[in-house]
Amino acid sequence: MSALIVMGLVLVAVVVIGPIIGLAMGLVELLITVLFWMLAGMLAGRLLRGRGYGPVDDVLLGLAGGFVGSVALSLVNLGGIGSIWLVGNLIVGVIGAVLLVWLIRTLGNKDFAR
């Protein structure tokens, strides 16, 4: 009888702990992506302005740029760039941030992010 209890506990542990570990890994991956996008905002600020826009604006530019870059690169079938280990998210974020600033400047606000 004790072998059945042990097998039941192992089965419950696998069923419960497996998804929790998967969720934790997904959250870590998301956190790493966001951190690289924030770094991308700083790099984009250096590319576009010669210096950053300040910590908060660099972070916001990087986060928005990461989203814009992901969408834009997916539209031209280059979405796989983001899966390049370590530097992929940085590349996507910088491309997206530069594209975002360029679009806003082109569409009317010439002084945006100057």
C-alpha positions as semicolon CSV with decimal commas, in nm:
position;residue;x (nm);y (nm);z (nm)
1;M;0,000;0,000;0,000
2;S;0,282;0,242;0,071
3;A;0,420;0,195;-0,281
4;L;0,088;0,317;-0,422
5;I;0,097;0,621;-0,195
6;V;0,452;0,702;-0,305
7;M;0,358;0,660;-0,672
8;G;0,054;0,882;-0,619
9;L;0,264;1,151;-0,452
10;V;0,520;1,136;-0,735
11;L;0,244;1,165;-0,993
12;V;0,090;1,461;-0,811
13;A;0,433;1,626;-0,781
14;V;0,497;1,585;-1,154
15;V;0,152;1,713;-1,248
16;V;0,171;2,012;-1,012
17;I;0,540;2,102;-1,017
18;G;0,587;2,061;-1,394
19;P;0,354;2,347;-1,490
20;I;0,490;2,566;-1,210
21;I;0,846;2,519;-1,339
22;G;0,727;2,591;-1,694
23;L;0,556;2,910;-1,577
24;A;0,865;3,018;-1,386
25;M;1,085;2,961;-1,692
26;G;0,844;3,164;-1,906
27;L;0,855;3,451;-1,657
28;V;1,235;3,445;-1,649
29;E;1,244;3,453;-2,029
30;L;1,004;3,748;-2,033
31;L;1,213;3,932;-1,773
32;I;1,531;3,880;-1,977
33;T;1,353;4,007;-2,289
34;V;1,232;4,320;-2,108
35;L;1,581;4,387;-1,967
36;F;1,735;4,363;-2,313
37;W;1,467;4,595;-2,455
38;M;1,548;4,850;-2,185
39;L;1,915;4,829;-2,284
40;A;1,804;4,869;-2,646
41;G;1,632;5,198;-2,556
42;M;1,959;5,329;-2,416
43;L;2,148;5,222;-2,729
44;A;1,884;5,373;-2,958
45;G;1,906;5,700;-2,764
46;R;2,282;5,701;-2,819
47;L;2,235;5,630;-3,191
48;L;1,968;5,894;-3,248
49;R;2,079;6,168;-3,014
50;G;2,442;6,103;-2,925
51;R;2,341;6,054;-2,563
52;G;2,050;5,887;-2,388
53;Y;1,718;6,046;-2,303
54;G;1,748;5,972;-1,932
55;P;1,683;5,647;-1,747
56;V;1,303;5,654;-1,755
57;D;1,274;5,765;-2,117
58;D;1,539;5,512;-2,226
59;V;1,342;5,233;-2,058
60;L;1,012;5,344;-2,213
61;L;1,172;5,385;-2,556
62;G;1,327;5,039;-2,528
63;L;1,003;4,871;-2,421
64;A;0,800;5,039;-2,697
65;G;1,082;4,974;-2,943
66;G;1,092;4,606;-2,851
67;F;0,722;4,572;-2,921
68;V;0,739;4,774;-3,245
69;G;1,049;4,584;-3,357
70;S;0,886;4,247;-3,291
71;V;0,578;4,341;-3,493
72;A;0,771;4,507;-3,777
73;L;1,021;4,224;-3,816
74;S;0,743;3,965;-3,807
75;L;0,566;4,149;-4,089
76;V;0,872;4,113;-4,312
77;N;0,937;3,751;-4,206
78;L;1,241;3,838;-3,994
79;G;1,078;3,760;-3,660
80;G;1,337;3,490;-3,594
81;I;1,599;3,754;-3,520
82;G;1,455;3,782;-3,170
83;S;1,540;3,420;-3,099
84;I;1,914;3,468;-3,148
85;W;2,060;3,385;-2,809
86;L;2,133;3,693;-2,594
87;V;2,164;3,956;-2,867
88;G;1,843;3,889;-3,060
89;N;1,618;4,086;-2,828
90;L;1,869;4,369;-2,820
91;I;1,876;4,387;-3,201
92;V;1,496;4,378;-3,222
93;G;1,463;4,648;-2,956
94;V;1,712;4,885;-3,119
95;I;1,556;4,840;-3,464
96;G;1,210;4,897;-3,318
97;A;1,311;5,202;-3,114
98;V;1,483;5,368;-3,410
99;L;1,184;5,286;-3,632
100;L;0,942;5,422;-3,371
101;V;1,128;5,753;-3,334
102;W;1,161;5,785;-3,712
103;L;0,787;5,720;-3,764
104;I;0,682;5,974;-3,502
105;R;0,917;6,235;-3,644
106;T;0,795;6,165;-3,998
107;L;0,427;6,178;-3,904
108;G;0,443;6,522;-3,759
109;N;0,635;6,577;-3,438
110;K;0,972;6,690;-3,575
111;D;1,110;6,756;-3,227
112;F;1,020;6,416;-3,084
113;A;1,317;6,256;-2,904
114;R;1,568;6,522;-3,001
